[in-house]
Amino acid sequence: MKRLVFIAALAASTAALPASANEELAKKHACFACHSVDKKLVGPSYKDVAAKYRNDKGAEAKLVEKVKKGGTGVWGQVPMPPNAAVPDADLHTLVKWILSQK
């Protein structure tokens, strides 16, 4: 039980990292090769993703799964490759940060 509380606290604290720390995490995992915070590149901007999922309570889980497994069709026909090598904690941190964009 203590371990779950620690993990939950750690996840909550990393989501609150300054944008620069989250951006560094996105750079580390090459997210900016296809995405940008505020404009479409190969994939949608993070602001567009946040707007699309703003009222979806299950968005975090859906997007973590989508980033991990990859996919196509939601934003067009260009496929997003799977990112299975990215640690789950980093995926959750990145998705929370993306969903926080306004």
C-alpha positions as CSV (number, residue, x, y, z in Angstrom):
1,M,0.0,0.0,0.0
2,K,2.8,2.4,0.9
3,R,4.4,1.7,-2.5
4,L,1.1,2.6,-4.3
5,V,0.9,5.9,-2.4
6,F,4.5,6.7,-3.2
7,I,3.9,6.0,-6.9
8,A,0.8,8.1,-7.0
9,A,2.6,11.0,-5.3
10,L,5.5,10.7,-7.7
11,A,3.2,10.7,-10.7
12,A,1.3,13.7,-9.4
13,S,4.5,15.6,-8.7
14,T,6.1,15.0,-12.1
15,A,3.0,16.3,-13.9
16,A,3.5,19.5,-12.1
17,L,7.1,19.9,-13.4
18,P,7.9,23.2,-15.1
19,A,7.2,23.2,-18.8
20,S,10.9,23.1,-19.5
21,A,11.4,19.8,-17.6
22,N,8.4,18.3,-19.5
23,E,9.8,19.6,-22.8
24,E,13.1,18.1,-22.0
25,L,11.4,14.7,-21.4
26,A,9.6,15.1,-24.7
27,K,13.0,15.8,-26.4
28,K,14.6,12.8,-24.7
29,H,12.0,10.5,-26.3
30,A,12.0,12.3,-29.7
31,C,8.4,13.5,-29.5
32,F,9.3,16.8,-31.1
33,A,10.4,15.0,-34.3
34,C,6.7,14.8,-35.2
35,H,4.9,17.2,-32.8
36,S,5.1,20.7,-31.6
37,V,3.4,22.5,-28.7
38,D,1.4,25.0,-30.9
39,K,1.6,24.0,-34.6
40,K,0.9,20.9,-36.7
41,L,4.0,19.1,-37.9
42,V,3.8,15.5,-39.0
43,G,1.3,14.9,-36.1
44,P,-1.1,17.3,-34.4
45,S,0.1,20.1,-32.0
46,Y,-0.1,19.3,-28.3
47,K,-2.6,22.2,-28.0
48,D,-4.8,20.6,-30.6
49,V,-4.6,17.2,-28.7
50,A,-5.5,18.9,-25.4
51,A,-8.5,20.7,-27.0
52,K,-9.8,17.5,-28.6
53,Y,-9.7,15.6,-25.3
54,R,-10.4,18.4,-22.9
55,N,-13.8,16.9,-21.7
56,D,-12.8,13.3,-21.9
57,K,-12.3,11.9,-18.4
58,G,-10.6,8.8,-19.9
59,A,-8.2,10.8,-22.1
60,E,-5.0,10.1,-20.1
61,A,-5.4,6.3,-20.3
62,K,-6.4,6.4,-23.9
63,L,-3.5,8.6,-25.0
64,V,-0.9,6.7,-22.9
65,E,-2.1,3.5,-24.7
66,K,-2.1,5.3,-28.1
67,V,1.4,6.6,-27.6
68,K,2.7,3.2,-26.4
69,K,1.1,1.1,-29.2
70,G,1.0,3.7,-32.0
71,G,-2.0,4.1,-34.4
72,T,-3.5,5.9,-37.3
73,G,-6.8,7.5,-38.3
74,V,-7.6,9.9,-35.5
75,W,-5.6,12.8,-37.0
76,G,-5.2,11.6,-40.6
77,Q,-3.6,8.7,-42.3
78,V,0.0,9.2,-41.3
79,P,0.7,6.5,-38.7
80,M,2.1,7.3,-35.3
81,P,4.8,4.6,-34.6
82,P,4.7,2.7,-31.3
83,N,6.7,4.0,-28.5
84,A,6.9,0.8,-26.4
85,A,10.4,1.6,-25.1
86,V,9.3,4.7,-23.3
87,P,8.8,4.0,-19.6
88,D,5.2,4.1,-18.4
89,A,6.0,6.8,-15.9
90,D,7.4,9.0,-18.6
91,L,4.3,8.3,-20.8
92,H,2.0,9.3,-18.1
93,T,4.0,12.5,-17.3
94,L,4.1,13.4,-21.0
95,V,0.4,12.8,-21.6
96,K,-0.6,14.8,-18.5
97,W,1.6,17.7,-19.7
98,I,0.1,17.5,-23.2
99,L,-3.4,17.5,-21.9
100,S,-2.5,20.6,-19.8
101,Q,-1.8,22.7,-22.8
102,K,-4.2,25.6,-23.5
